[in-house]
Amino acid sequence: MAKSIVEVAIAILLHKSKVLVGWRQANQHQGNKHEFPGGKVEQHETPEQACRREIYEEVGIGLKDWHKFDVIQHEYDDLIVRLHLFHAHVPDQFLDLIHQPWTWYSRDQLQNLNFPKANKTIIERLVWSHLIKISDLLPALPHSDAQFYWRNEKLNIVEVQQQLSVLTDDQLNKLIINFSLWQQLDSKLQAKIQTIHLKQSQLMRFKNGELIVGKRFIAACHDAVSLKHAHDIGCDAVFLSPVNQTETHLEAKVLGWDGFSELAENSDIPVFALGGVAPKDIEQAQKHHAYGLAGIREFESIE
């Protein structure tokens, strides 16, 4: 007998790098587990309409701007659920309107909560490493928890695919490549690369609704305008630079920690400090509202 498929709309609600989470009662399917807000899609609704309705009914707020996050299908013993995921940023003025017992958790805390198995992919996308190593050399791919941005601008696409093809799925999950390079990969490798980088010039050409659903995007930003645009089109995170002066960009206007903090403080997505920073600066960076750090020379020792 074929299992029934249940269409569900789920909301990832974000505020200052925190995520809204609830608790499923024991009498519910997958009860006694944490959950993101949402519910079943009714026959007369689109998934986005269902998401908006459920958030208004369950959480108590009505949000205007939503971004498609992913579509995930998971088979349980008794049924199949198809999750239609959307994400949105919650403004400060809505915080007091949120119903109890919904609770804000940091992204790191999500890994320790008891979610249904269908949510595993969601958690993996929301939780970033706090260190991102940048290099032109793929063999420098770290074995630690750090993520790796392969900033390749020399190899042709055949050489690129040859190097990527020997990596494990776990290594590919940690890898970040630029959008232009990702576009040239074959479909098999495109599917395995989860995180895509946008230069600021690429970022500013995208409009809301144009990002690839199901992929994680991190954009390079250098000012308030680009940072706001990354939020507006639904990026997952940003590199914000340069914090300090670097040998390769002596002419660049630096933000300094105060300038960085002023921009990062109001971000609802993770902001990685880049430019003249080292892993040892992580505590200082987080005091200035950074989620993490990214770098080249000072990150070479990360294995």
C-alpha positions in Angstrom: 0.0 0.0 0.0 1.4 3.4 -1.1 2.2 5.8 1.7 0.3 9.1 1.7 2.2 12.3 1.0 1.6 15.2 3.3 2.4 18.7 2.0 3.8 20.9 4.7 4.8 24.6 4.7 7.6 25.4 7.1 9.0 28.9 8.1 12.6 29.6 9.1 12.2 32.8 11.0 15.5 34.7 11.6 16.4 37.6 13.9 20.0 38.7 14.6 21.5 35.2 13.8 18.9 33.5 16.0 16.2 31.1 14.8 12.6 30.6 16.1 11.9 27.1 17.4 8.9 25.4 19.1 8.1 22.0 20.6 5.8 19.3 19.2 3.3 17.8 21.7 3.4 14.1 22.4 0.1 13.5 20.6 1.4 15.0 17.3 3.2 13.2 14.5 6.9 13.1 15.5 5.8 14.3 19.0 8.1 15.3 21.8 10.5 16.9 19.4 11.5 20.5 18.5 10.0 22.0 15.4 10.1 25.0 13.1 6.7 26.8 12.8 4.4 25.7 10.0 1.7 23.3 9.1 -0.2 21.4 6.4 -0.9 23.0 3.1 -4.7 23.1 2.5 -6.2 22.2 -0.9 -7.0 25.8 -1.8 -3.5 27.1 -0.9 -0.1 27.5 -2.4 2.7 26.5 0.0 3.7 30.2 0.5 0.1 31.1 1.3 0.0 28.2 3.8 3.2 29.4 5.4 1.9 33.0 5.8 -1.3 31.7 7.3 0.4 29.3 9.7 2.8 31.9 10.9 0.0 34.4 11.6 -2.1 31.7 13.4 0.7 29.9 15.3 3.3 32.7 15.9 1.1 35.7 15.9 2.9 37.9 13.3 2.3 38.7 9.6 5.4 39.1 7.5 5.5 40.6 4.1 8.8 39.5 2.6 9.5 35.7 2.2 12.2 33.8 0.4 12.0 30.3 -0.9 14.5 28.2 1.1 14.2 24.6 -0.1 11.8 21.7 -0.8 12.7 18.5 1.1 11.0 15.1 0.9 11.4 12.6 3.7 9.9 9.2 4.1 8.9 8.0 7.6 7.6 4.5 8.5 4.0 5.6 8.2 4.0 8.5 5.7 6.0 10.8 3.4 6.3 14.5 4.1 7.2 17.1 1.6 8.5 20.2 3.3 8.1 23.5 1.5 10.5 25.8 3.3 10.5 29.6 3.3 12.6 32.0 5.4 12.0 35.6 6.5 13.5 38.2 8.8 11.6 39.3 11.9 11.8 43.0 12.7 12.5 44.2 16.2 9.0 45.7 16.6 7.4 42.2 16.1 9.3 40.5 18.8 6.8 41.2 21.6 3.9 39.9 19.5 5.3 36.4 19.2 3.2 33.8 21.0 4.5 31.6 23.7 6.2 29.1 23.9 8.1 29.8 20.7 11.8 30.4 21.6 14.8 32.0 19.9 17.9 29.7 19.7 21.3 30.5 18.3 22.3 28.6 15.2 24.9 26.6 17.2 22.2 25.5 19.7 20.1 24.0 16.9 22.6 21.1 16.6 21.7 20.0 20.2 18.0 20.2 19.8 15.8 17.1 19.1 14.3 17.7 15.6 12.6 15.2 13.4 14.9 13.4 10.9 13.3 15.3 8.0 14.9 18.5 9.4 18.5 17.3 9.2 19.2 19.1 5.9 17.7 22.4 7.3 20.0 22.3 10.3 23.0 21.7 8.2 22.3 24.7 6.1 21.6 27.1 9.0 24.7 26.2 11.0 27.9 27.6 9.7 31.5 26.9 10.8 32.9 30.0 12.6 36.0 29.9 10.5 36.2 29.9 6.7 39.6 29.4 5.0 40.2 31.0 1.6 42.8 29.7 -0.8 43.6 29.3 -4.5 44.8 25.7 -3.8 42.3 23.0 -3.4 44.7 20.6 -1.6 44.5 23.1 1.3 41.0 21.8 2.0 40.8 21.6 5.8 40.0 18.4 7.6 38.8 20.4 10.6 35.3 21.8 11.0 36.3 25.0 9.1 34.7 25.6 5.7 36.7 26.3 2.6 36.3 28.9 -0.1 38.2 27.7 -3.2 38.9 31.0 -4.9 40.0 29.5 -8.2 40.7 31.8 -11.1 43.4 30.0 -13.0 42.4 26.4 -13.8 40.2 25.6 -16.7 36.9 23.8 -16.1 38.2 20.4 -17.1 41.0 20.7 -14.4 38.5 22.0 -11.9 36.2 19.1 -12.4 39.1 16.6 -12.1 40.1 18.1 -8.8 36.6 18.2 -7.4 35.8 14.7 -8.5 38.2 13.1 -6.0 36.8 14.9 -3.0 34.5 13.0 -0.6 30.9 14.2 -0.1 31.8 15.5 3.3 34.6 17.6 1.8 32.3 18.9 -0.9 29.8 19.9 1.8 32.4 22.1 3.3 33.4 23.7 0.0 32.4 27.1 -1.2 32.9 28.1 -4.9 32.0 31.2 -6.9 28.8 31.3 -8.8 30.5 31.7 -12.2 32.6 28.5 -11.6 29.6 26.6 -10.3 27.6 27.4 -13.5 30.3 25.6 -15.5 30.3 22.4 -13.5 28.5 19.3 -14.7 25.1 18.6 -13.1 26.4 15.9 -10.8 29.0 18.2 -9.2 26.5 21.1 -9.2 24.2 19.0 -7.1 26.9 18.2 -4.6 28.2 21.7 -4.1 25.9 23.2 -1.4 27.4 26.7 -0.9 27.9 29.3 -3.6 29.8 32.6 -3.3 28.8 35.8 -4.9 31.2 38.7 -5.5 29.6 42.1 -4.7 29.2 42.8 -8.4 27.4 39.5 -8.9 25.3 40.1 -5.8 24.0 43.4 -7.0 22.8 41.9 -10.3 20.5 39.4 -8.5 16.9 40.3 -7.7 14.6 38.8 -5.1 13.4 35.3 -6.2 16.4 34.7 -8.5 18.7 32.7 -6.1 18.7 29.0 -6.7 16.3 27.3 -4.3 18.0 24.8 -2.0 21.5 26.3 -2.3 23.3 28.3 0.4 24.6 31.7 -0.8 27.3 33.7 0.8 27.9 37.2 -0.7 30.9 39.6 -0.5 29.8 42.9 0.9 31.8 46.1 1.5 29.1 48.6 2.6 25.6 49.1 3.9 24.0 49.1 0.5 25.4 45.6 -0.5 24.7 44.2 2.9 21.0 45.3 2.7 20.7 43.8 -0.8 22.1 40.5 0.4 19.3 40.5 3.0 16.6 41.6 0.5 17.3 38.8 -2.0 17.6 36.1 0.6 21.3 35.3 1.0 22.3 33.0 3.8 25.4 34.8 5.0 28.0 37.5 3.9 31.7 38.2 4.0 32.0 41.8 5.2 35.4 43.4 4.4 38.0 44.8 4.7 38.1 45.0 8.5 41.8 45.9 8.6 44.3 46.8 5.9 45.9 43.9 4.0 49.1 43.7 2.0 47.2 42.9 -1.2 44.7 45.8 -0.9 46.7 48.6 0.6 44.5 51.2 -1.2 41.2 49.8 0.1 39.2 51.8 2.6 39.0 49.8 5.8 36.0 49.4 8.1 37.8 49.0 11.3 36.1 47.0 14.1 33.8 49.9 14.9 32.7 50.3 11.3 32.3 46.6 11.0 30.2 46.4 14.2 27.9 49.2 13.1 27.0 47.2 9.9 26.9 43.7 11.4 24.9 44.6 14.5 21.6 44.7 12.7 22.2 41.7 10.4 19.7 38.8 10.6 22.1 36.5 8.7 25.7 35.5 9.7 28.4 38.1 9.0 32.0 36.9 8.6 34.7 39.4 9.2 37.3 39.4 6.4 40.5 41.3 5.8 43.5 41.5 8.1 42.0 39.1 10.6 43.3 35.8 12.1 41.6 32.9 13.9 42.9 34.2 17.2 40.6 37.3 16.7 37.4 35.2 16.9 36.5 36.5 20.4 37.0 40.1 19.4 35.1 39.6 16.2 32.1 38.1 18.0 32.1 41.0 20.4 31.6 43.2 17.3 28.7 41.1 16.1 30.6 38.8 13.7 29.4 35.3 13.4 32.8 34.2 12.4 36.0 35.0 10.5 37.4 34.3 7.0 40.9 34.8 5.7 43.8 33.7 3.6 47.4 34.1 4.9 46.5 33.9 8.6 44.4 30.8 8.0 47.0 28.7 6.3 47.7 26.7 9.4 44.2 25.4 9.6 44.2 21.7 8.6 
